[in-house]
Amino acid sequence: MRTMFLFATLVMACGQDTTGLQLGQNVDLRYGTSLVLPGDTTTVRFTDVTADSRCPSGAQCVWAGEATVLLTVGGTQQVSLTLGADSSKATAIVRSAQVKMVGLRPYPAVNSTIAKADYVATIRVGSAKD
């Protein structure tokens, strides 16, 4: 009986493409996956990495660079978040929530490329009223 319950739970979890979270909590969002905004049914999907000019580890750069990801909200609205020198570009208001990208992995390295499927954005969702 316990084995059947665990199996059913695994099957249900594998079929889901969303991650529930609490306000103020960081969540890792893999490329192509979604989260559901707290207190809402709106999904936010990590759909693209449009730029990654961060200075690769092992290199000397004039500037640190930046990375931009594209999120699709509710299946239609697109939101761009950018990590870099201007921290305001990392935040957007989505419905009644404030969505902020606080990290992006993996970090680039000299003489290597990152497949989009390998990216993981760390997102923090807070109240838009704060």
N, CA, C and O atoms as CSV, one atom per row, in Angstrom:
chain,resi,resn,atom,element,x,y,z
A,1,MET,N,N,0.825,-1.193,0.000
A,1,MET,CA,C,0.000,0.000,0.000
A,1,MET,C,C,0.870,1.258,0.000
A,1,MET,O,O,0.643,2.188,-0.773
A,2,ARG,N,N,1.874,1.265,0.887
A,2,ARG,CA,C,2.763,2.422,0.966
A,2,ARG,C,C,3.512,2.613,-0.345
A,2,ARG,O,O,3.703,3.746,-0.788
A,3,THR,N,N,3.937,1.530,-0.966
A,3,THR,CA,C,4.643,1.597,-2.239
A,3,THR,C,C,3.747,2.202,-3.317
A,3,THR,O,O,4.204,3.016,-4.119
A,4,MET,N,N,2.478,1.808,-3.339
A,4,MET,CA,C,1.541,2.366,-4.324
A,4,MET,C,C,1.362,3.862,-4.109
A,4,MET,O,O,1.301,4.626,-5.072
A,5,PHE,N,N,1.279,4.285,-2.847
A,5,PHE,CA,C,1.122,5.705,-2.541
A,5,PHE,C,C,2.337,6.488,-3.030
A,5,PHE,O,O,2.189,7.543,-3.646
A,6,LEU,N,N,3.541,5.976,-2.760
A,6,LEU,CA,C,4.762,6.643,-3.205
A,6,LEU,C,C,4.830,6.699,-4.721
A,6,LEU,O,O,5.233,7.715,-5.288
A,7,PHE,N,N,4.444,5.624,-5.376
A,7,PHE,CA,C,4.449,5.584,-6.832
A,7,PHE,C,C,3.466,6.605,-7.405
A,7,PHE,O,O,3.797,7.320,-8.351
A,8,ALA,N,N,2.277,6.677,-6.846
A,8,ALA,CA,C,1.267,7.627,-7.306
A,8,ALA,C,C,1.733,9.064,-7.096
A,8,ALA,O,O,1.512,9.929,-7.943
A,9,THR,N,N,2.378,9.306,-5.965
A,9,THR,CA,C,2.902,10.644,-5.689
A,9,THR,C,C,3.981,11.013,-6.696
A,9,THR,O,O,4.015,12.144,-7.180
A,10,LEU,N,N,4.862,10.070,-7.017
A,10,LEU,CA,C,5.912,10.319,-8.002
A,10,LEU,C,C,5.330,10.602,-9.381
A,10,LEU,O,O,5.789,11.515,-10.066
A,11,VAL,N,N,4.339,9.843,-9.793
A,11,VAL,CA,C,3.709,10.032,-11.093
A,11,VAL,C,C,3.058,11.405,-11.164
A,11,VAL,O,O,3.190,12.103,-12.170
A,12,MET,N,N,2.362,11.796,-10.113
A,12,MET,CA,C,1.721,13.110,-10.100
A,12,MET,C,C,2.770,14.216,-10.129
A,12,MET,O,O,2.585,15.209,-10.833
A,13,ALA,N,N,3.847,14.075,-9.397
A,13,ALA,CA,C,4.895,15.100,-9.348
A,13,ALA,C,C,5.587,15.237,-10.694
A,13,ALA,O,O,5.922,16.348,-11.105
A,14,CYS,N,N,5.806,14.129,-11.383
A,14,CYS,CA,C,6.476,14.189,-12.680
A,14,CYS,C,C,5.598,14.870,-13.722
A,14,CYS,O,O,6.111,15.513,-14.638
A,15,GLY,N,N,4.297,14.738,-13.592
A,15,GLY,CA,C,3.383,15.352,-14.536
A,15,GLY,C,C,3.217,16.837,-14.318
A,15,GLY,O,O,2.758,17.534,-15.223
A,16,GLN,N,N,3.564,17.341,-13.174
A,16,GLN,CA,C,3.400,18.756,-12.886
A,16,GLN,C,C,4.609,19.526,-13.365
A,16,GLN,O,O,5.745,19.058,-13.286
A,17,ASP,N,N,4.336,20.732,-13.869
A,17,ASP,CA,C,5.407,21.574,-14.384
A,17,ASP,C,C,5.502,22.863,-13.569
A,17,ASP,O,O,6.122,23.828,-14.015
A,18,THR,N,N,4.901,22.890,-12.391
A,18,THR,CA,C,4.891,24.117,-11.613
A,18,THR,C,C,5.476,23.870,-10.243
A,18,THR,O,O,5.509,22.745,-9.745
A,19,THR,N,N,5.935,24.955,-9.648
A,19,THR,CA,C,6.496,24.906,-8.315
A,19,THR,C,C,5.764,25.925,-7.470
A,19,THR,O,O,5.758,27.108,-7.809
A,20,GLY,N,N,5.141,25.500,-6.372
A,20,GLY,CA,C,4.507,26.450,-5.474
A,20,GLY,C,C,5.558,27.059,-4.572
A,20,GLY,O,O,6.568,26.421,-4.275
A,21,LEU,N,N,5.330,28.293,-4.131
A,21,LEU,CA,C,6.286,28.937,-3.254
A,21,LEU,C,C,5.582,29.963,-2.387
A,21,LEU,O,O,4.431,30.325,-2.628
A,22,GLN,N,N,6.296,30.420,-1.380
A,22,GLN,CA,C,5.812,31.440,-0.463
A,22,GLN,C,C,6.408,32.786,-0.870
A,22,GLN,O,O,7.481,32.842,-1.470
A,23,LEU,N,N,5.699,33.878,-0.537
A,23,LEU,CA,C,6.243,35.207,-0.794
A,23,LEU,C,C,7.564,35.384,-0.065
A,23,LEU,O,O,7.699,34.964,1.084
A,24,GLY,N,N,8.538,36.001,-0.718
A,24,GLY,CA,C,9.842,36.262,-0.126
A,24,GLY,C,C,10.806,35.100,-0.184
A,24,GLY,O,O,11.954,35.226,0.243
A,25,GLN,N,N,10.361,33.969,-0.704
A,25,GLN,CA,C,11.188,32.761,-0.774
A,25,GLN,C,C,11.869,32.692,-2.145
A,25,GLN,O,O,11.247,32.979,-3.167
A,26,ASN,N,N,13.140,32.312,-2.159
A,26,ASN,CA,C,13.838,32.074,-3.425
A,26,ASN,C,C,13.442,30.710,-3.961
A,26,ASN,O,O,13.245,29.764,-3.198
A,27,VAL,N,N,13.328,30.616,-5.271
A,27,VAL,CA,C,13.047,29.339,-5.912
A,27,VAL,C,C,13.925,29.231,-7.153
A,27,VAL,O,O,14.085,30.197,-7.899
A,28,ASP,N,N,14.490,28.046,-7.366
A,28,ASP,CA,C,15.273,27.781,-8.567
A,28,ASP,C,C,14.325,27.340,-9.668
A,28,ASP,O,O,13.565,26.384,-9.510
A,29,LEU,N,N,14.381,28.039,-10.767
A,29,LEU,CA,C,13.499,27.772,-11.900
A,29,LEU,C,C,14.357,27.350,-13.085
A,29,LEU,O,O,15.073,28.163,-13.671
A,30,ARG,N,N,14.275,26.074,-13.429
A,30,ARG,CA,C,15.056,25.541,-14.553
A,30,ARG,C,C,14.468,26.048,-15.868
A,30,ARG,O,O,13.266,26.295,-15.967
A,31,TYR,N,N,15.317,26.199,-16.862
A,31,TYR,CA,C,14.879,26.598,-18.195
A,31,TYR,C,C,13.732,25.678,-18.644
A,31,TYR,O,O,13.843,24.455,-18.559
A,32,GLY,N,N,12.645,26.270,-19.115
A,32,GLY,CA,C,11.508,25.496,-19.615
A,32,GLY,C,C,10.486,25.110,-18.564
A,32,GLY,O,O,9.452,24.535,-18.906
A,33,THR,N,N,10.737,25.404,-17.294
A,33,THR,CA,C,9.778,25.050,-16.248
A,33,THR,C,C,9.042,26.294,-15.748
A,33,THR,O,O,9.380,27.421,-16.109
A,34,SER,N,N,8.035,26.065,-14.916
A,34,SER,CA,C,7.166,27.142,-14.451
A,34,SER,C,C,7.031,27.147,-12.947
A,34,SER,O,O,7.339,26.170,-12.265
A,35,LEU,N,N,6.556,28.287,-12.445
A,35,LEU,CA,C,6.132,28.385,-11.059
A,35,LEU,C,C,4.757,29.036,-11.064
A,35,LEU,O,O,4.365,29.676,-12.039
A,36,VAL,N,N,4.031,28.866,-9.966
A,36,VAL,CA,C,2.720,29.485,-9.815
A,36,VAL,C,C,2.851,30.586,-8.781
A,36,VAL,O,O,3.372,30.364,-7.689
A,37,LEU,N,N,2.373,31.785,-9.130
A,37,LEU,CA,C,2.456,32.901,-8.201
A,37,LEU,C,C,1.649,32.596,-6.941
A,37,LEU,O,O,0.530,32.090,-7.037
A,38,PRO,N,N,2.195,32.894,-5.763
A,38,PRO,CA,C,1.477,32.640,-4.511
A,38,PRO,C,C,0.162,33.412,-4.465
A,38,PRO,O,O,0.110,34.584,-4.838
A,39,GLY,N,N,-0.893,32.751,-4.009
A,39,GLY,CA,C,-2.205,33.379,-3.882
A,39,GLY,C,C,-2.863,33.661,-5.214
A,39,GLY,O,O,-3.781,34.478,-5.283
A,40,ASP,N,N,-2.422,33.008,-6.274
A,40,ASP,CA,C,-2.900,33.267,-7.624
A,40,ASP,C,C,-2.834,31.944,-8.383
A,40,ASP,O,O,-2.304,30.960,-7.867
A,41,THR,N,N,-3.355,31.913,-9.575
A,41,THR,CA,C,-3.221,30.721,-10.410
A,41,THR,C,C,-2.353,31.006,-11.629
A,41,THR,O,O,-2.238,30.172,-12.528
A,42,THR,N,N,-1.749,32.178,-11.654
A,42,THR,CA,C,-0.927,32.598,-12.787
A,42,THR,C,C,0.407,31.868,-12.793
A,42,THR,O,O,1.099,31.803,-11.777
A,43,THR,N,N,0.758,31.321,-13.952
A,43,THR,CA,C,2.047,30.652,-14.091
A,43,THR,C,C,3.073,31.604,-14.688
A,43,THR,O,O,2.748,32.471,-15.498
A,44,VAL,N,N,4.303,31.422,-14.271
A,44,VAL,CA,C,5.442,32.159,-14.803
A,44,VAL,C,C,6.432,31.114,-15.297
A,44,VAL,O,O,6.963,30.331,-14.509
A,45,ARG,N,N,6.682,31.105,-16.620
A,45,ARG,CA,C,7.556,30.097,-17.238
A,45,ARG,C,C,8.872,30.747,-17.685
A,45,ARG,O,O,8.875,31.828,-18.273
A,46,PHE,N,N,9.978,30.074,-17.398
A,46,PHE,CA,C,11.316,30.485,-17.831
A,46,PHE,C,C,11.448,30.030,-19.288
A,46,PHE,O,O,11.662,28.845,-19.547
A,47,THR,N,N,11.322,30.965,-20.244
A,47,THR,CA,C,11.242,30.587,-21.648
A,47,THR,C,C,12.481,30.857,-22.487
A,47,THR,O,O,12.631,30.268,-23.557
A,48,ASP,N,N,13.381,31.737,-22.028
A,48,ASP,CA,C,14.544,31.997,-22.877
A,48,ASP,C,C,15.658,32.685,-22.087
A,48,ASP,O,O,15.413,33.327,-21.066
A,49,VAL,N,N,16.861,32.539,-22.573
A,49,VAL,CA,C,18.011,33.324,-22.132
A,49,VAL,C,C,18.385,34.125,-23.365
A,49,VAL,O,O,18.930,33.581,-24.325
A,50,THR,N,N,18.091,35.426,-23.337
A,50,THR,CA,C,18.297,36.240,-24.535
A,50,THR,C,C,19.705,36.822,-24.618
A,50,THR,O,O,20.148,37.225,-25.693
A,51,ALA,N,N,20.414,36.869,-23.481
A,51,ALA,CA,C,21.792,37.358,-23.487
A,51,ALA,C,C,22.514,36.859,-22.248
A,51,ALA,O,O,21.927,36.753,-21.171
A,52,ASP,N,N,23.790,36.555,-22.414
A,52,ASP,CA,C,24.629,36.213,-21.266
A,52,ASP,C,C,26.046,36.690,-21.583
A,52,ASP,O,O,26.856,35.971,-22.169
A,53,SER,N,N,26.312,37.930,-21.172
A,53,SER,CA,C,27.621,38.526,-21.427
A,53,SER,C,C,28.433,38.639,-20.136
A,53,SER,O,O,29.359,39.444,-20.045
A,54,ARG,N,N,28.074,37.818,-19.129
A,54,ARG,CA,C,28.826,37.855,-17.874
A,54,ARG,C,C,30.269,37.452,-18.147
A,54,ARG,O,O,30.546,36.568,-18.958
A,55,CYS,N,N,31.176,38.123,-17.451
A,55,CYS,CA,C,32.597,37.844,-17.623
A,55,CYS,C,C,32.883,36.400,-17.212
A,55,CYS,O,O,32.667,36.037,-16.055
A,56,PRO,N,N,33.365,35.570,-18.142
A,56,PRO,CA,C,33.608,34.159,-17.817
A,56,PRO,C,C,34.669,33.992,-16.733
A,56,PRO,O,O,35.623,34.766,-16.656
A,57,SER,N,N,34.489,32.977,-15.903
A,57,SER,CA,C,35.534,32.679,-14.927
A,57,SER,C,C,36.794,32.288,-15.699
A,57,SER,O,O,36.719,31.573,-16.699
A,58,GLY,N,N,37.946,32.760,-15.232
A,58,GLY,CA,C,39.203,32.505,-15.906
A,58,GLY,C,C,39.573,33.575,-16.915
A,58,GLY,O,O,40.600,33.467,-17.586
A,59,ALA,N,N,38.738,34.620,-17.031
A,59,ALA,CA,C,39.030,35.707,-17.974
A,59,ALA,C,C,39.159,37.024,-17.208
A,59,ALA,O,O,38.665,37.159,-16.088
A,60,GLN,N,N,39.824,37.978,-17.825
A,60,GLN,CA,C,39.879,39.333,-17.277
A,60,GLN,C,C,39.028,40.208,-18.171
A,60,GLN,O,O,39.243,40.279,-19.381
A,61,CYS,N,N,38.053,40.877,-17.561
A,61,CYS,CA,C,37.107,41.672,-18.338
A,61,CYS,C,C,37.087,43.108,-17.828
A,61,CYS,O,O,37.394,43.369,-16.665
A,62,VAL,N,N,36.724,44.029,-18.706
A,62,VAL,CA,C,36.605,45.436,-18.352
A,62,VAL,C,C,35.360,45.661,-17.506
A,62,VAL,O,O,35.358,46.518,-16.621
A,63,TRP,N,N,34.312,44.908,-17.765
A,63,TRP,CA,C,33.078,45.019,-16.968
A,63,TRP,C,C,32.551,43.632,-16.657
A,63,TRP,O,O,32.905,42.657,-17.320
A,64,ALA,N,N,31.703,43.550,-15.647
A,64,ALA,CA,C,31.204,42.255,-15.172
A,64,ALA,C,C,30.237,41.608,-16.148
A,64,ALA,O,O,30.079,40.387,-16.139
A,65,GLY,N,N,29.587,42.405,-16.990
A,65,GLY,CA,C,28.618,41.873,-17.937
A,65,GLY,C,C,27.252,41.706,-17.306
A,65,GLY,O,O,27.034,42.085,-16.155
A,66,GLU,N,N,26.336,41.136,-18.073
A,66,GLU,CA,C,24.983,40.913,-17.576
A,66,GLU,C,C,24.361,39.717,-18.267
A,66,GLU,O,O,24.843,39.241,-19.295
A,67,ALA,N,N,23.278,39.246,-17.673
A,67,ALA,CA,C,22.539,38.117,-18.244
A,67,ALA,C,C,21.060,38.470,-18.222
A,67,ALA,O,O,20.554,38.995,-17.230
A,68,THR,N,N,20.367,38.179,-19.323
A,68,THR,CA,C,18.949,38.502,-19.448
A,68,THR,C,C,18.151,37.241,-19.736
A,68,THR,O,O,18.481,36.468,-20.636
A,69,VAL,N,N,17.098,37.048,-18.955
A,69,VAL,CA,C,16.195,35.923,-19.180
A,69,VAL,C,C,14.815,36.456,-19.531
A,69,VAL,O,O,14.455,37.578,-19.176
A,70,LEU,N,N,14.057,35.638,-20.228
A,70,LEU,CA,C,12.696,35.976,-20.609
A,70,LEU,C,C,11.755,35.036,-19.877
A,70,LEU,O,O,11.919,33.816,-19.918
A,71,LEU,N,N,10.772,35.615,-19.208
A,71,LEU,CA,C,9.728,34.846,-18.536
A,71,LEU,C,C,8.421,35.089,-19.270
A,71,LEU,O,O,8.153,36.206,-19.713
A,72,THR,N,N,7.610,34.055,-19.400
A,72,THR,CA,C,6.284,34.197,-19.993
A,72,THR,C,C,5.258,34.024,-18.885
A,72,THR,O,O,5.227,33.003,-18.199
A,73,VAL,N,N,4.423,35.039,-18.723
A,73,VAL,CA,C,3.443,35.084,-17.644
A,73,VAL,C,C,2.063,34.758,-18.204
A,73,VAL,O,O,1.609,35.372,-19.168
A,74,GLY,N,N,1.404,33.778,-17.582
A,74,GLY,CA,C,0.049,33.435,-17.998
A,74,GLY,C,C,-0.065,32.981,-19.436
A,74,GLY,O,O,-1.155,33.020,-20.008
A,75,GLY,N,N,1.025,32.556,-20.029
A,75,GLY,CA,C,0.997,32.039,-21.395
A,75,GLY,C,C,1.111,33.099,-22.477
A,75,GLY,O,O,1.304,32.753,-23.643
A,76,THR,N,N,0.998,34.399,-22.131
A,76,THR,CA,C,1.011,35.418,-23.176
A,76,THR,C,C,1.950,36.590,-22.915
A,76,THR,O,O,2.656,37.018,-23.829
A,77,GLN,N,N,1.978,37.115,-21.706
A,77,GLN,CA,C,2.787,38.290,-21.394
A,77,GLN,C,C,4.248,37.889,-21.220
A,77,GLN,O,O,4.552,36.918,-20.527
A,78,GLN,N,N,5.155,38.641,-21.851
A,78,GLN,CA,C,6.576,38.357,-21.712
A,78,GLN,C,C,7.245,39.423,-20.860
A,78,GLN,O,O,7.004,40.619,-21.028
A,79,VAL,N,N,8.098,38.963,-19.934
A,79,VAL,CA,C,8.814,39.834,-19.019
A,79,VAL,C,C,10.291,39.508,-19.123
A,79,VAL,O,O,10.687,38.343,-19.085
A,80,SER,N,N,11.103,40.549,-19.254
A,80,SER,CA,C,12.546,40.391,-19.344
A,80,SER,C,C,13.177,40.832,-18.028
A,80,SER,O,O,12.854,41.904,-17.516
A,81,LEU,N,N,14.076,40.012,-17.476
A,81,LEU,CA,C,14.800,40.337,-16.247
A,81,LEU,C,C,16.291,40.247,-16.531
A,81,LEU,O,O,16.756,39.287,-17.145
A,82,THR,N,N,17.047,41.263,-16.078
A,82,THR,CA,C,18.473,41.321,-16.365
A,82,THR,C,C,19.278,41.456,-15.086
A,82,THR,O,O,19.055,42.370,-14.292
A,83,LEU,N,N,20.221,40.534,-14.892
A,83,LEU,CA,C,21.196,40.641,-13.803
A,83,LEU,C,C,22.366,41.459,-14.315
A,83,LEU,O,O,22.891,41.201,-15.398
A,84,GLY,N,N,22.768,42.441,-13.535
A,84,GLY,CA,C,23.909,43.245,-13.941
A,84,GLY,C,C,24.072,44.437,-13.023
A,84,GLY,O,O,23.598,44.433,-11.887
A,85,ALA,N,N,24.749,45.461,-13.529
A,85,ALA,CA,C,25.054,46.643,-12.727
A,85,ALA,C,C,23.798,47.409,-12.314
A,85,ALA,O,O,23.759,47.967,-11.218
A,86,ASP,N,N,22.771,47.449,-13.165
A,86,ASP,CA,C,21.530,48.157,-12.853
A,86,ASP,C,C,20.536,47.169,-12.248
A,86,ASP,O,O,19.829,46.466,-12.970
A,87,SER,N,N,20.487,47.122,-10.921
A,87,SER,CA,C,19.653,46.120,-10.233
A,87,SER,C,C,18.159,46.303,-10.496
A,87,SER,O,O,17.390,45.361,-10.300
A,88,SER,N,N,17.727,47.483,-10.933
A,88,SER,CA,C,16.296,47.683,-11.212
A,88,SER,C,C,15.833,46.837,-12.396
A,88,SER,O,O,14.646,46.529,-12.502
A,89,LYS,N,N,16.749,46.457,-13.288
A,89,LYS,CA,C,16.388,45.635,-14.445
A,89,LYS,C,C,16.107,44.179,-14.064
A,89,LYS,O,O,15.582,43.414,-14.873
A,90,ALA,N,N,16.454,43.801,-12.841
A,90,ALA,CA,C,16.255,42.414,-12.399
A,90,ALA,C,C,14.873,42.193,-11.809
A,90,ALA,O,O,14.536,41.072,-11.429
A,91,THR,N,N,14.058,43.260,-11.727
A,91,THR,CA,C,12.755,43.187,-11.064
A,91,THR,C,C,11.641,43.620,-12.005
A,91,THR,O,O,11.806,44.546,-12.799
A,92,ALA,N,N,10.495,42.936,-11.903
A,92,ALA,CA,C,9.308,43.315,-12.671
A,92,ALA,C,C,8.072,43.057,-11.821
A,92,ALA,O,O,8.065,42.165,-10.972
A,93,ILE,N,N,7.030,43.842,-12.057
A,93,ILE,CA,C,5.736,43.618,-11.401
A,93,ILE,C,C,4.922,42.721,-12.326
A,93,ILE,O,O,4.711,43.036,-13.497
A,94,VAL,N,N,4.472,41.602,-11.779
A,94,VAL,CA,C,3.689,40.627,-12.529
A,94,VAL,C,C,2.416,40.357,-11.742
A,94,VAL,O,O,2.447,39.781,-10.655
A,95,ARG,N,N,1.295,40.787,-12.314
A,95,ARG,CA,C,0.005,40.708,-11.623
A,95,ARG,C,C,0.135,41.438,-10.288
A,95,ARG,O,O,0.428,42.634,-10.270
A,96,SER,N,N,-0.076,40.746,-9.183
A,96,SER,CA,C,0.032,41.394,-7.862
A,96,SER,C,C,1.334,41.029,-7.163
A,96,SER,O,O,1.452,41.169,-5.945
A,97,ALA,N,N,2.315,40.561,-7.936
A,97,ALA,CA,C,3.576,40.113,-7.343
A,97,ALA,C,C,4.756,40.872,-7.945
A,97,ALA,O,O,4.712,41.349,-9.079
A,98,GLN,N,N,5.807,40.962,-7.140
A,98,GLN,CA,C,7.080,41.498,-7.609
A,98,GLN,C,C,7.994,40.295,-7.840
A,98,GLN,O,O,8.247,39.516,-6.922
A,99,VAL,N,N,8.483,40.150,-9.065
A,99,VAL,CA,C,9.337,39.028,-9.423
A,99,VAL,C,C,10.749,39.574,-9.644
A,99,VAL,O,O,10.951,40.508,-10.421
A,100,LYS,N,N,11.718,38.979,-8.952
A,100,LYS,CA,C,13.109,39.446,-9.051
A,100,LYS,C,C,14.028,38.268,-9.320
A,100,LYS,O,O,13.945,37.241,-8.647
A,101,MET,N,N,14.904,38.419,-10.303
A,101,MET,CA,C,15.924,37.402,-10.546
A,101,MET,C,C,17.120,37.748,-9.664
A,101,MET,O,O,17.676,38.843,-9.759
A,102,VAL,N,N,17.506,36.818,-8.815
A,102,VAL,CA,C,18.626,37.049,-7.899
A,102,VAL,C,C,19.868,36.240,-8.266
A,102,VAL,O,O,20.925,36.420,-7.661
A,103,GLY,N,N,19.748,35.359,-9.242
A,103,GLY,CA,C,20.897,34.575,-9.667
A,103,GLY,C,C,20.614,33.821,-10.945
A,103,GLY,O,O,19.458,33.604,-11.307
A,104,LEU,N,N,21.676,33.421,-11.630
A,104,LEU,CA,C,21.558,32.601,-12.835
A,104,LEU,C,C,22.761,31.676,-12.888
A,104,LEU,O,O,23.908,32.122,-12.837
A,105,ARG,N,N,22.490,30.395,-12.989
A,105,ARG,CA,C,23.533,29.372,-13.079
A,105,ARG,C,C,23.349,28.605,-14.377
A,105,ARG,O,O,22.242,28.589,-14.917
A,106,PRO,N,N,24.351,27.994,-14.878
A,106,PRO,CA,C,25.741,28.022,-14.445
A,106,PRO,C,C,26.392,29.334,-14.860
A,106,PRO,O,O,25.896,30.056,-15.725
A,107,TYR,N,N,27.511,29.614,-14.220
A,107,TYR,CA,C,28.268,30.813,-14.544
A,107,TYR,C,C,29.170,30.484,-15.730
A,107,TYR,O,O,29.744,29.396,-15.779
A,108,PRO,N,N,29.306,31.400,-16.685
A,108,PRO,CA,C,30.146,31.107,-17.858
A,108,PRO,C,C,31.610,30.862,-17.482
A,108,PRO,O,O,32.110,31.398,-16.493
A,109,ALA,N,N,32.270,30.057,-18.277
A,109,ALA,CA,C,33.707,29.789,-18.121
A,109,ALA,C,C,34.367,29.966,-19.481
A,109,ALA,O,O,33.728,29.813,-20.522
A,110,VAL,N,N,35.635,30.285,-19.455
A,110,VAL,CA,C,36.409,30.461,-20.686
A,110,VAL,C,C,36.366,29.165,-21.492
A,110,VAL,O,O,36.449,28.071,-20.934
A,111,ASN,N,N,36.235,29.301,-22.813
A,111,ASN,CA,C,36.243,28.170,-23.753
A,111,ASN,C,C,35.146,27.144,-23.517
A,111,ASN,O,O,35.338,25.958,-23.786
A,112,SER,N,N,34.000,27.587,-23.018
A,112,SER,CA,C,32.872,26.667,-22.878
A,112,SER,C,C,31.585,27.397,-23.234
A,112,SER,O,O,31.485,28.618,-23.115
A,113,THR,N,N,30.621,26.627,-23.669
A,113,THR,CA,C,29.313,27.199,-23.970
A,113,THR,C,C,28.292,26.567,-23.033
A,113,THR,O,O,28.481,25.454,-22.543
A,114,ILE,N,N,27.227,27.287,-22.798
A,114,ILE,CA,C,26.165,26.797,-21.921
A,114,ILE,C,C,24.934,26.526,-22.770
A,114,ILE,O,O,24.449,27.414,-23.470
A,115,ALA,N,N,24.432,25.310,-22.709
A,115,ALA,CA,C,23.185,24.981,-23.395
A,115,ALA,C,C,22.031,25.636,-22.627
A,115,ALA,O,O,22.041,25.668,-21.396
A,116,LYS,N,N,21.054,26.150,-23.347
A,116,LYS,CA,C,19.926,26.806,-22.671
A,116,LYS,C,C,19.263,25.892,-21.648
A,116,LYS,O,O,18.828,26.352,-20.591
A,117,ALA,N,N,19.185,24.620,-21.953
A,117,ALA,CA,C,18.542,23.664,-21.047
A,117,ALA,C,C,19.270,23.541,-19.714
A,117,ALA,O,O,18.699,23.040,-18.745
A,118,ASP,N,N,20.532,23.995,-19.648
A,118,ASP,CA,C,21.315,23.900,-18.415
A,118,ASP,C,C,21.105,25.084,-17.475
A,118,ASP,O,O,21.513,25.031,-16.315
A,119,TYR,N,N,20.472,26.152,-17.962
A,119,TYR,CA,C,20.293,27.347,-17.141
A,119,TYR,C,C,19.263,27.134,-16.033
A,119,TYR,O,O,18.245,26.468,-16.218
A,120,VAL,N,N,19.562,27.720,-14.886
A,120,VAL,CA,C,18.648,27.743,-13.739
A,120,VAL,C,C,18.639,29.171,-13.205
A,120,VAL,O,O,19.674,29.689,-12.783
A,121,ALA,N,N,17.473,29.803,-13.226
A,121,ALA,CA,C,17.329,31.156,-12.694
A,121,ALA,C,C,16.827,31.054,-11.259
A,121,ALA,O,O,15.894,30.302,-10.977
A,122,THR,N,N,17.440,31.804,-10.356
A,122,THR,CA,C,16.940,31.879,-8.983
A,122,THR,C,C,16.055,33.117,-8.914
A,122,THR,O,O,16.498,34.241,-9.153
A,123,ILE,N,N,14.793,32.876,-8.581
A,123,ILE,CA,C,13.757,33.905,-8.587
A,123,ILE,C,C,13.224,34.095,-7.173
A,123,ILE,O,O,13.043,33.130,-6.430
A,124,ARG,N,N,12.975,35.358,-6.808
A,124,ARG,CA,C,12.304,35.667,-5.530
A,124,ARG,C,C,11.012,36.397,-5.864
A,124,ARG,O,O,11.013,37.381,-6.605
A,125,VAL,N,N,9.915,35.905,-5.310
A,125,VAL,CA,C,8.610,36.515,-5.530
A,125,VAL,C,C,8.158,37.183,-4.246
A,125,VAL,O,O,8.100,36.551,-3.191
A,126,GLY,N,N,7.840,38.458,-4.342
A,126,GLY,CA,C,7.350,39.204,-3.201
A,126,GLY,C,C,6.048,39.902,-3.557
A,126,GLY,O,O,5.566,39.794,-4.685
A,127,SER,N,N,5.493,40.604,-2.613
A,127,SER,CA,C,4.272,41.365,-2.854
A,127,SER,C,C,4.614,42.631,-3.617
A,127,SER,O,O,5.607,43.292,-3.312
A,128,ALA,N,N,3.795,42.977,-4.611
A,128,ALA,CA,C,4.013,44.205,-5.382
A,128,ALA,C,C,3.752,45.436,-4.541
A,128,ALA,O,O,4.141,46.540,-4.921
A,129,LYS,N,N,3.096,45.263,-3.398
A,129,LYS,CA,C,2.759,46.379,-2.513
A,129,LYS,C,C,3.927,46.798,-1.636
A,129,LYS,O,O,3.924,47.899,-1.084
A,130,ASP,N,N,4.931,45.927,-1.500
A,130,ASP,CA,C,6.094,46.231,-0.638
A,130,ASP,C,C,7.045,47.199,-1.269
A,130,ASP,O,O,8.061,47.546,-0.667
